[in-house]
Amino acid sequence: MKVTAIIPDELVRETQILSNARNITDAMIIALKNYIALQKMKAMGEAINKSPLKFKHSAQEIRDINRQ
């Protein structure tokens, strides 16, 4: 998809440097993928906070089971 966007030069330059991208397009792709991944991780964290994992056994019980 072609997009025309007005983005500050310094922001583009810094994104390109930090992402080690060869060009502006690669830098924007890397930045967008990282942003999406970060948002998905935040959503997953919120979901875990709302409904935390529950374990059937305590850590000591698991150690005992593993030693059998």
N, C-alpha and C positions, 0 to 999 in steps of 0.2 A: 504494500500500500504506500502510495506517495502521500506525504504530509508536508504542509508548509506550516512552520511554527516559529514564533518569535521567542527565542531562548537566549538569555544573556550569554555573551561570549565566554565570560569567565567560568560560568557554570558548565558549559560544554567542554571547555579546555580542561577543567579539573576532572570532569567525568571521564574524559578520554585518557588522561594521565593515570588516574586511579584504577581504571579498568584495563589498562595496557592495551587498549583498542588500537587497531591500525588506522581507523578513520572514524568520522563522526557517526556514521550509520551503525557501525559495530558498537561504538560506545553507547548509543541510545538503546540498542537491542539488549546489551548487557545490563544497563541500568534498569530498563523496564522489566526484564526477567528477574533481577534481584528484588525489585520492588514488589512484584507479584509474589515471589517466594516468601518474602518477609510478611506480607499481609496474610498469606495462607498459614504461616507459622503462628502469627498472632491469633488468628481465628481458632486454630487448633488448641493453643494454650488456653484461650477463653472457654472452649468446649470442655477441656479437661478440668478447669477450675469449677465449672458448673456441675460436672458429673465426674468426680475423681475416680481413679481406678481403685478397686477394692480387691484385696488379696485374701485368699482362703486361709493361708497359713502365715504364721509369723516367720521372721527371718530365722530364728532358732529352730523352728519346726522344719523348715526347708533344709537347713544344714543337717539335721538329724536324719531326714529322709534320704539325702544324698549320701550319707555315710553308711546307710544300710546295704 
